[in-house]
Each structure stands twice: as structure tokens, then as C-alpha cells.
Amino acid sequence: MLGDALAWLGTLTQAEAVGAFWHMILLEVPRYLLTGGAVALAVWRRPGFGGRHVTRAPEEPAGYADVTVLLPGHNEAGGLRATVDSLRQQTLAPSQIVVVDDGSTDGMSDVAADLRREGLVDIALRTELRSGKSAAANLGLRYATGRYVVIADIDTEFAPDAIECMYREFADPKVGAVAGNLAPRNAMESLTTIVQAIQYLISISMGRTFADSFGILFIVSGAVGMFRRDSLVGVAGWEVGPGEDADLTEKLRRAGWRVAFATAAMAYTDVPTTMEALIRQRLRWNRSLVRVRLEKFAVSLRPGQSRFSLSDAFGHIDILVFQALLPFSFTLYLVWLFMAYRGDAPAILLAVAMIYVLFALVTFLFAVIVSGDLRNLRYLPYVPLYSLVSSFILRFVRMAAIADEILRQGSYKDSYVPRRVLDAARKDQS
């Protein structure tokens, strides 16, 4: 079939090719070209590249920083010690570590108490009733003494210089938050985890470099991020409910803070090992896209508003077009393709898949360059699989999540946050 598809493509005139591949030409090729150019520019401008000045930290402490690390979690007894150990091995040690046990039933509070007795944790808090990560993080923030605050998932382990790399970004007084870089710790466990390792490399390591270079970074992951304490307090911390990470980042940007990305600030987390678990995770992640981008911050797209920002509007348009609308337009393209070309449609679809693979290979190599870690080349043989999963399966998952949120407000039915908390958040939004 591949040979037939290639032979058929060879018979197309330029006009016929444009007619068959209009969706890719209009909506996808420009995005790839823009991303490639922006990433190349970002790498060229990177501190230290070509002898450029390396950004200095806001202070020059001798291995110590006025940083509080918040570790909120529910039933994370198994991973807490490893995360704390990785924090205590930092080249720039935090001044305070606060653990918040959010109503756990697995003995997490006992592990936290042991770590406190050993002097590895400064404050160990526990709530009897689970209220969700946002509420736990806000509780921890009340006890934070550092000028800077790191938020992390308890299943996250930090590279030895992660805090130092994020801390250096605050040399710019306009920076209110810094997103760290994230990669799967269990990358080689299954084909599903390998696909996610490639996706993290492209969408986080390279994608957020692209967003940072244009000033349109709209997410500081709750898995690894650093904030000025004043910026957090100024926007009243985290809101409970779905999409809390994007929600907080939006509030900081609208308050006038710049959000930066520290490519070298690596942290590692476990990712879903099966396709079924991955789909469940992405359904939850993508539902929040509607709530945060459309319901809460649509004002960012309205010129003339007091808080209107051209960069914010550009960033929102980028997200809405390439994350929210593209899955729907691609589905319509597939329907049109089979109606218009009938028997030739499979050959065109196969050609589309081949082009996606080619784009993915080029993008992957760009991402490896941005990461500066040639060990990522071990994923190269799996890029075609990644391309097919991300271009087809996960695209349809995103469409289903968005439709579910619009029609049913599915994010408020998610068990990730307790129902009573979601109901209260939903009531506040109405």
C-alpha cells in the first residue's frame, strides 16, 4: 500500500497536491516553520551560547538560597523520601522544606514526621480531610518563609542543579514565576512511556523554549516550578478546581509578572505506563483547557480592555487554534477527504501520516539540540510511533475532552479533586 500511495502522489500536479493536503499546508506547516525558527533563535540567544553573558542569580549565596519548597500530596508515602533526598542534594540548597499531607491513608504523615525528626524536612503538616492539591499548597504557603517558593509533586525527583537553574531566572526583577523542565523517570518502561518521553522533550523542553522566546509561556507545571513569594501572595495563591496550574500562571501574567522557562532545570516524574492510563490522564488535562482559556480568561482576546495585552492575545490564539480547534478541523478534514476522494482517500491519508512522521523527526532533532543532551537520541527509532500516537490518537482524545467539557463540564466531575471541593469551585464560578 505504501508503494501505491507514493506512486499515486507522483501523479499529482501542484494544484492537485494543494487541494488534497490543504489542511496541512494551511494549519500545520506554518506552525512547524514558526516553531523551528523561534527555537533556533532562542538557542542562539541562550546565555553562554557563542560566548554570551551568562545570567547571574539575584544573589550570590554560597550554596544556599532563601527558597521554600512546598510538597503537597495525597497518599505519596512511597515517593516522599526520594523527593526530599533529591532536594537535600541540590547545588543551591533550599532554606525550608514544607510537606503537606492532604488527608492521606497510606502513612504519608508518618514518613513526613520521620523526615522531620531526621532534620530533612522543616515543617510537616497534615489535614484530616482531603481537599486537593491546591488547598494543600495554599496551606503550605502560609508557613513558607522563603522569598522564593518551589512547588513540586511528591513523585518528582530533582536534578542536582534544578533549583539553582530556576533561581537564576529571578535576576530579572520582572520575573514572577519560572517553569522547570520535566522528563519521564520511567521513560523506557513501555512503548507508552517512550512515546511520552518524546512528547515531553518536544512539547516541554522545546515547546516551552519557543513560548518563552515569544513571551507567551502560559503554564508553570505544578510538578516543578518556582515563584516569588510576593507574586503568589499577590494573586491569592492557587485556586481549587481543575486547571489550577494554568489558572495561576494566567493570574500572574495578568498581574504584570513575566513567566520564564529554565530549560536546564530538570526534574523527573513517573508517567502512565499503558495507553488506557495515558488517555485518562490526557482527558483530565485537556478538559481544563476550556475552563481556563475560554471561561475565565477570554477577556485577554478583547482589545480595549484595561488588561488587554498583545502578547497574551497572541498566546491565547496560538493555544486555541493549535490545541483546541485543530483536532476538530482535522476531523472535518478526514470526513471531507473520504467524501471527496473516496477510493484514493487511504493513499492521501497514508501520505499525510508519512509527512507527520517526517515533521516529527525534524522536530525531534531540534528538541534534542535544545535539550543539549544527546542521550535523548535513544528515542529516535520510536519517533514514527510517537508521530502516529500524537497526530491521531491524542488529537482525538483532546477533541473528546473539549467536547465533554463544553457539553457536560466534565472537569467538575473528575475524582482528582474531591467532589465537595469541585462543587464549591463550580458554585463560585457561577
Beta strands, then each sheet from edge to edge (+ up, - down):
strand 1: 64-73
strand 2: 93-102
strand 3: 123-127
strand 4: 148-152
strand 5: 157-158
strand 6: 175-184
strand 7: 224-228
strand 8: 258-269
sheet 1: 3+ 2+ 1+ 4+ 7- 6+ 8+ 5-
end
